[in-house]
Structures are given as structure tokens and as C-alpha cells.
Amino acid sequence: VSNHRLIKVVRLAKYLRDIKGNFSVKSILLTTLLANQVDSWESYDDVPAALKKIFNSLNTYLQGHPMMPIIKNPVLDSEDFNRHWDQTKYSNFREKIRFYTEKINAAYDEPKRLESITKWREVFGDSFAKSVDVVSKSIDESLAPRLYIPGYERPESRGWNLGFSTTTGISASVHQGENGPVVCQLPSNG
């Protein structure tokens, strides 16, 4: 189910619970709530997409239930998991899922890579993609080793006279693979 992405989404949700510490819910209850949101027929292309879809579904469910619903054990229908929390804990959990769903949506939907990373850090903390410098407005330095242009020399280094009466512009960008979205625009330096 969910291309095995549910396991990773549950782990990320538990990370939020344990590291952020701003809501509490037993693991069995959290796992059941998340698993109940998965449609076996739906495709979850990658972990971020699964995280977004499952959190959005959970948020919709929770916002539709201001009062704590009865959460049944999926294996033993006569057992419910409500003994693990109360209305106060549920209300806080409901609010935090709404909060994180909004943050996850903003990070996932952000088209600019560095801004997206900054938004993911709002969800998972400053350790998320810590090797990436999001402060710099220039080209992402983590990509620099992969941006080798063979045989590139500045025309002046070859002694060429650049006294042209017309100008030519060249623009370049880095993409996430062939036909993929733009990661960043390369700056012009003449």
C-alpha cells in the first residue's frame, strides 16, 4: 500500500511528535490515523508527495471532527484507541496537524528550490538539507561541482577584441533532470 511510502510518512510524523514536542499521541494511534488516510489505489510517487497527500487527508478528517472521534483498532474492531488520549490532547493534535499540513503544502508547492528547502526547515528543523546554503542568493554552491563547462574561457583571455556594435545575450538555467523544473538561473557575468 502506498508504494511502502506510508512507513516513511509515519516515521516523519513521529519525528515531528518527538523532536518538536508540541503534540502528544501514542504511536499506535498516530499510525492508525495516518494509515486510515491511505487509498490503496492511489499512487504515491515519492515520500514528499505521500507526506503531502496523507497529511492533507488527515487534516481534512480531523477538521471535520472537532470532537474526538472514536478510533478503532483495525485488527480488533471491539477495541478503540481513545483510552490513549482525551479531548484536550486531541484538540491540540488536530491544531498541530492543521499547522504542519499548511507548512508541508507551502514547502512542497514552492517552485524555487532554495525557498522550498527553507520552508521544509520550518517543518523539520534547521538540520533538514543542512549542507545547502539557503542564505546565498547566487547559484546554489552545492551544485557547483556538477556545473563544469568543458573548454570554457573568457574571450579576453584569448586576446579577442570585444568591440562589437551588437550584443548577444545568453541565459542558462539548471534543471532537475531533462525536461525537469528549473532549480536555479545561472547568473550572467558578461
Residue frames as qw, qx, qy, qz and C-alpha x, y, z in Angstrom:
[[0.000, 0.890, 0.457, 0.000, 0.00, 0.00, 0.00],
 [0.010, -0.991, 0.050, 0.125, 1.22, 3.48, -0.97],
 [0.695, 0.579, -0.328, 0.274, 4.40, 2.04, -2.54],
 [0.742, -0.264, -0.398, 0.470, 5.72, 1.50, 1.02],
 [0.170, 0.508, -0.091, 0.840, 5.70, 5.27, 1.50],
 [0.586, -0.687, -0.236, -0.360, 3.31, 5.04, 4.46],
 [0.818, -0.327, -0.248, 0.403, 6.10, 3.69, 6.67],
 [0.462, 0.154, -0.058, 0.871, 8.24, 6.74, 5.91],
 [0.221, -0.606, -0.190, -0.741, 5.34, 9.15, 6.44],
 [0.740, -0.605, -0.288, -0.063, 4.64, 7.55, 9.82],
 [0.729, -0.169, -0.177, 0.639, 8.31, 7.93, 10.75],
 [0.206, 0.368, 0.054, 0.905, 8.27, 11.60, 9.73],
 [0.468, -0.660, -0.257, -0.529, 5.10, 12.20, 11.75],
 [0.806, -0.489, -0.255, 0.215, 6.69, 10.52, 14.78],
 [0.556, 0.111, -0.093, 0.819, 9.78, 12.68, 14.24],
 [0.112, -0.570, -0.126, -0.804, 7.58, 15.79, 14.37],
 [0.699, -0.619, -0.271, -0.235, 5.92, 14.49, 17.52],
 [0.838, -0.342, -0.182, 0.385, 9.18, 13.54, 19.25],
 [0.532, 0.110, -0.010, 0.839, 11.51, 16.33, 18.14],
 [0.091, -0.524, -0.159, -0.832, 9.11, 19.27, 18.05],
 [0.246, -0.206, -0.789, 0.524, 7.31, 18.05, 21.15],
 [0.240, 0.014, 0.110, -0.965, 4.26, 20.26, 20.60],
 [0.789, -0.090, -0.134, -0.592, 1.70, 17.43, 20.45],
 [0.216, -0.289, 0.918, -0.166, 1.43, 14.02, 22.01],
 [0.858, 0.136, -0.077, -0.489, -0.21, 10.94, 20.62],
 [0.717, -0.280, 0.637, 0.037, 0.59, 7.27, 21.14],
 [0.029, -0.379, 0.751, 0.540, 2.37, 5.59, 18.23],
 [0.212, 0.272, 0.933, 0.104, -0.41, 3.05, 17.67],
 [0.231, 0.762, 0.477, -0.372, -2.98, 5.83, 17.46],
 [0.084, 0.724, -0.310, -0.610, -0.86, 8.03, 15.18],
 [0.124, -0.193, 0.875, 0.427, -0.07, 5.11, 12.88],
 [0.251, 0.472, 0.844, -0.046, -3.74, 4.11, 12.69],
 [0.211, 0.809, 0.230, -0.497, -4.88, 7.67, 11.93],
 [0.059, 0.613, -0.529, -0.584, -2.29, 8.01, 9.15],
 [0.166, -0.025, 0.944, 0.283, -2.95, 4.55, 7.71],
 [0.316, 0.586, 0.699, -0.261, -6.69, 5.25, 7.62],
 [0.230, 0.779, -0.042, -0.581, -5.96, 8.09, 5.18],
 [0.115, -0.380, 0.770, 0.500, -4.27, 5.87, 2.58],
 [0.808, 0.389, 0.086, -0.435, -6.17, 4.81, -0.50],
 [0.708, -0.204, 0.624, 0.259, -4.67, 1.56, -1.79],
 [0.645, 0.585, 0.426, 0.244, -5.45, 2.57, -5.38],
 [0.111, 0.991, -0.059, -0.039, -3.74, 5.95, -5.16],
 [0.788, 0.321, -0.158, 0.501, -0.19, 6.41, -6.40],
 [0.404, -0.890, 0.096, 0.186, 2.35, 7.96, -4.07],
 [0.692, 0.668, -0.188, 0.199, 5.23, 8.88, -6.38],
 [0.484, 0.355, -0.511, 0.616, 7.73, 9.78, -3.68],
 [0.398, -0.374, -0.654, 0.523, 7.94, 10.48, 0.04],
 [0.018, 0.164, 0.150, -0.975, 7.21, 14.24, -0.15],
 [0.434, -0.133, -0.481, -0.750, 4.12, 13.59, -2.31],
 [0.553, -0.332, -0.764, 0.003, 2.95, 10.87, 0.08],
 [0.275, -0.264, -0.510, 0.772, 3.57, 13.13, 3.07],
 [0.193, 0.050, -0.079, -0.977, 1.55, 15.92, 1.49],
 [0.525, -0.191, -0.606, -0.567, -1.35, 13.69, 0.39],
 [0.546, -0.325, -0.751, 0.180, -1.62, 11.78, 3.65],
 [0.193, -0.247, -0.425, 0.849, -1.30, 14.87, 5.87],
 [0.293, -0.036, -0.216, -0.931, -3.89, 16.72, 3.76],
 [0.580, -0.268, -0.683, -0.355, -6.26, 13.78, 4.06],
 [0.469, -0.320, -0.677, 0.468, -5.67, 13.50, 7.81],
 [0.036, -0.119, -0.199, 0.972, -6.16, 17.24, 8.24],
 [0.434, -0.166, -0.422, -0.778, -9.45, 17.12, 6.32],
 [0.599, -0.323, -0.732, -0.035, -10.62, 14.25, 8.51],
 [0.390, -0.283, -0.551, 0.681, -9.60, 15.96, 11.76],
 [0.089, 0.028, 0.019, -0.996, -11.06, 19.35, 10.81],
 [0.527, -0.237, -0.530, -0.620, -14.34, 17.58, 10.10],
 [0.709, -0.425, -0.559, 0.064, -14.29, 16.19, 13.66],
 [0.045, -0.703, 0.306, -0.641, -13.90, 18.98, 16.23],
 [0.728, -0.461, 0.364, -0.354, -14.89, 16.48, 18.92],
 [0.154, -0.454, 0.874, 0.078, -12.62, 13.49, 19.42],
 [0.802, 0.141, -0.346, -0.466, -13.83, 10.65, 17.17],
 [0.839, -0.295, 0.450, -0.083, -13.65, 7.00, 18.15],
 [0.376, 0.626, -0.653, -0.201, -10.60, 5.42, 16.54],
 [0.963, -0.103, 0.145, -0.204, -11.00, 1.66, 16.23],
 [0.425, -0.450, 0.745, 0.248, -8.22, -0.88, 16.25],
 [0.572, 0.430, -0.418, -0.560, -8.14, -2.01, 12.60],
 [0.340, 0.201, -0.918, -0.029, -7.37, -5.58, 13.65],
 [0.184, -0.334, -0.866, 0.322, -9.76, -5.89, 16.61],
 [0.128, -0.524, -0.386, -0.749, -12.97, -3.95, 15.96],
 [0.560, -0.682, -0.470, -0.027, -14.16, -4.30, 19.56],
 [0.575, -0.453, -0.145, 0.666, -11.17, -2.23, 20.76],
 [0.262, 0.913, 0.114, 0.292, -10.82, 1.51, 20.39],
 [0.645, 0.132, -0.244, 0.712, -7.70, 3.58, 20.97],
 [0.134, -0.805, -0.112, -0.567, -9.39, 6.54, 22.64],
 [0.751, -0.620, -0.157, 0.160, -8.09, 5.44, 26.03],
 [0.716, 0.012, 0.016, 0.698, -4.73, 6.84, 24.87],
 [0.172, 0.154, 0.013, 0.973, -5.86, 10.48, 24.83],
 [0.046, 0.633, 0.630, -0.447, -8.55, 12.94, 25.83],
 [0.327, 0.859, 0.377, 0.109, -10.35, 15.88, 24.21],
 [0.172, -0.926, 0.194, 0.275, -7.63, 18.36, 25.21],
 [0.474, -0.369, 0.663, 0.448, -4.83, 16.26, 23.67],
 [0.507, 0.466, 0.674, 0.269, -6.99, 15.58, 20.62],
 [0.187, 0.955, 0.216, -0.079, -7.75, 19.29, 20.09],
 [0.249, -0.791, 0.418, 0.371, -4.06, 20.15, 20.31],
 [0.532, -0.059, 0.752, 0.384, -3.17, 17.30, 17.91],
 [0.428, 0.706, 0.554, 0.104, -5.88, 18.49, 15.50],
 [0.059, 0.978, -0.035, -0.194, -4.48, 22.04, 15.55],
 [0.363, -0.614, 0.585, 0.386, -0.86, 20.89, 15.07],
 [0.564, 0.218, 0.726, 0.327, -1.79, 18.67, 12.11],
 [0.323, 0.890, 0.322, 0.011, -3.52, 21.69, 10.54],
 [0.166, -0.903, 0.285, 0.274, -0.39, 23.79, 11.18],
 [0.462, -0.369, 0.710, 0.382, 2.02, 21.18, 9.75],
 [0.567, 0.493, 0.635, 0.181, -0.23, 20.48, 6.77],
 [0.236, 0.963, 0.089, -0.092, -0.09, 24.16, 5.80],
 [0.254, -0.771, 0.511, 0.282, 3.71, 24.18, 6.18],
 [0.588, -0.041, 0.757, 0.282, 4.11, 20.94, 4.20],
 [0.512, 0.717, 0.467, 0.075, 1.90, 22.28, 1.40],
 [0.086, 0.972, -0.138, -0.171, 3.87, 25.52, 1.22],
 [0.377, -0.583, 0.657, 0.295, 7.22, 23.68, 1.12],
 [0.601, 0.176, 0.750, 0.212, 6.06, 21.10, -1.42],
 [0.439, 0.785, 0.432, 0.064, 4.40, 23.63, -3.71],
 [0.126, -0.873, 0.215, 0.418, 7.29, 26.14, -3.66],
 [0.828, 0.552, 0.025, 0.092, 8.85, 26.09, -7.16],
 [0.260, 0.805, -0.455, 0.278, 12.17, 27.65, -6.12],
 [0.808, -0.002, -0.549, 0.215, 14.49, 25.03, -4.67],
 [0.322, 0.180, -0.520, 0.770, 16.24, 27.17, -2.04],
 [0.413, -0.266, 0.150, -0.858, 12.97, 28.69, -0.85],
 [0.847, -0.163, -0.392, -0.320, 11.45, 25.23, -0.71],
 [0.653, 0.043, -0.608, 0.449, 14.32, 24.00, 1.46],
 [0.025, -0.241, 0.384, -0.891, 13.82, 26.98, 3.77],
 [0.662, -0.225, -0.057, -0.712, 10.14, 26.05, 4.08],
 [0.847, -0.076, -0.526, -0.014, 10.93, 22.37, 4.71],
 [0.387, 0.166, -0.591, 0.688, 13.21, 23.55, 7.53],
 [0.398, -0.294, 0.190, -0.848, 10.18, 25.24, 9.07],
 [0.882, -0.161, -0.244, -0.370, 8.64, 21.77, 9.24],
 [0.944, -0.069, -0.277, 0.168, 11.61, 19.55, 10.14],
 [0.568, -0.753, 0.095, 0.318, 14.10, 21.97, 11.68],
 [0.130, 0.890, -0.366, -0.240, 17.40, 23.50, 10.64],
 [0.483, -0.352, 0.774, 0.210, 19.06, 20.10, 10.13],
 [0.726, 0.509, 0.460, -0.053, 16.95, 19.48, 7.03],
 [0.681, 0.613, 0.115, 0.385, 19.30, 19.64, 3.98],
 [0.430, -0.847, 0.037, 0.309, 21.89, 21.29, 6.21],
 [0.617, -0.142, 0.400, 0.663, 24.58, 21.05, 3.52],
 [0.289, 0.634, 0.465, 0.547, 22.62, 23.53, 1.38],
 [0.198, -0.269, -0.200, 0.921, 23.28, 27.24, 1.89],
 [0.128, 0.717, 0.659, 0.191, 19.90, 28.91, 1.52],
 [0.191, -0.796, -0.145, 0.556, 21.15, 32.35, 2.58],
 [0.258, -0.297, 0.496, 0.774, 23.19, 32.93, -0.58],
 [0.554, 0.628, 0.234, -0.494, 21.21, 34.48, -3.43],
 [0.253, 0.580, -0.645, -0.428, 23.74, 33.33, -6.00],
 [0.752, 0.155, -0.579, -0.274, 23.85, 29.91, -7.63],
 [0.871, -0.438, 0.125, -0.186, 23.44, 27.06, -5.19],
 [0.019, 0.721, -0.692, -0.001, 27.03, 26.15, -4.31],
 [0.674, -0.149, 0.712, -0.132, 26.06, 22.53, -3.71],
 [0.801, 0.529, 0.273, -0.062, 25.52, 22.24, -7.47],
 [0.111, 0.881, -0.386, -0.249, 28.81, 23.89, -8.45],
 [0.390, -0.389, 0.802, 0.232, 30.85, 20.66, -8.78],
 [0.568, 0.359, 0.736, 0.084, 28.31, 19.38, -11.30],
 [0.374, 0.887, 0.193, -0.189, 28.34, 22.57, -13.39],
 [0.460, -0.429, 0.498, 0.597, 31.59, 22.04, -15.24],
 [0.618, 0.750, 0.091, -0.217, 31.58, 23.56, -18.71],
 [0.789, -0.119, 0.353, 0.489, 34.41, 21.96, -20.70],
 [0.517, 0.306, 0.330, 0.728, 36.66, 24.30, -22.65],
 [0.054, -0.940, -0.323, -0.090, 35.16, 27.49, -21.21],
 [0.503, -0.139, -0.064, 0.850, 37.41, 30.54, -21.37],
 [0.098, 0.844, 0.250, -0.464, 36.61, 34.22, -21.19],
 [0.649, 0.694, 0.181, 0.253, 37.14, 35.85, -24.63],
 [0.030, -0.961, 0.261, -0.092, 39.52, 38.46, -23.16],
 [0.677, -0.508, 0.514, 0.136, 41.90, 35.71, -22.02],
 [0.766, 0.262, 0.477, 0.343, 42.38, 34.76, -25.67],
 [0.264, -0.325, 0.233, 0.878, 43.14, 38.34, -26.68],
 [0.188, 0.541, 0.701, 0.424, 39.94, 38.78, -28.66],
 [0.041, -0.023, 0.041, -0.998, 38.69, 42.29, -29.26],
 [0.044, 0.512, 0.842, -0.163, 35.15, 42.60, -27.99],
 [0.076, 0.355, 0.023, -0.932, 34.31, 45.92, -29.67],
 [0.117, 0.388, 0.841, 0.357, 31.09, 44.70, -31.25],
 [0.214, -0.113, -0.055, -0.969, 28.31, 47.09, -32.17],
 [0.723, -0.279, -0.351, -0.526, 25.65, 44.50, -31.34],
 [0.306, -0.391, 0.750, -0.436, 25.11, 42.44, -28.26],
 [0.653, -0.055, -0.706, -0.269, 24.18, 38.85, -27.79],
 [0.512, -0.444, 0.464, -0.571, 22.50, 37.52, -24.69],
 [0.570, 0.047, -0.819, -0.042, 22.82, 34.01, -23.38],
 [0.575, -0.446, 0.345, -0.592, 20.78, 32.72, -20.49],
 [0.515, 0.125, -0.848, 0.029, 21.20, 29.40, -18.74],
 [0.646, -0.435, 0.249, -0.576, 19.44, 27.52, -16.01],
 [0.048, 0.218, -0.963, 0.150, 19.89, 24.33, -14.02],
 [0.733, -0.134, -0.229, -0.626, 17.04, 21.79, -14.16],
 [0.605, -0.272, 0.693, -0.281, 16.13, 18.71, -12.13],
 [0.557, 0.087, 0.799, 0.207, 16.88, 16.36, -14.97],
 [0.065, 0.074, 0.618, 0.780, 15.94, 16.53, -18.61],
 [0.289, -0.483, -0.522, -0.641, 12.67, 18.44, -19.03],
 [0.455, -0.489, -0.644, 0.372, 12.52, 18.87, -15.23],
 [0.138, -0.958, -0.246, -0.042, 11.63, 22.02, -13.30],
 [0.359, 0.707, -0.278, 0.542, 14.16, 24.85, -13.01],
 [0.698, -0.412, -0.395, 0.432, 16.35, 24.58, -9.91],
 [0.251, -0.763, -0.041, 0.594, 18.04, 27.95, -10.39],
 [0.530, 0.839, 0.034, 0.119, 19.03, 30.51, -13.03],
 [0.744, -0.098, 0.005, 0.661, 22.74, 30.92, -13.66],
 [0.077, -0.880, -0.091, 0.460, 23.88, 34.49, -13.14],
 [0.638, 0.704, 0.060, 0.308, 25.29, 36.48, -16.06],
 [0.533, -0.672, 0.126, 0.498, 28.85, 37.65, -15.70],
 [0.174, 0.774, -0.326, -0.515, 29.40, 39.07, -19.18]]
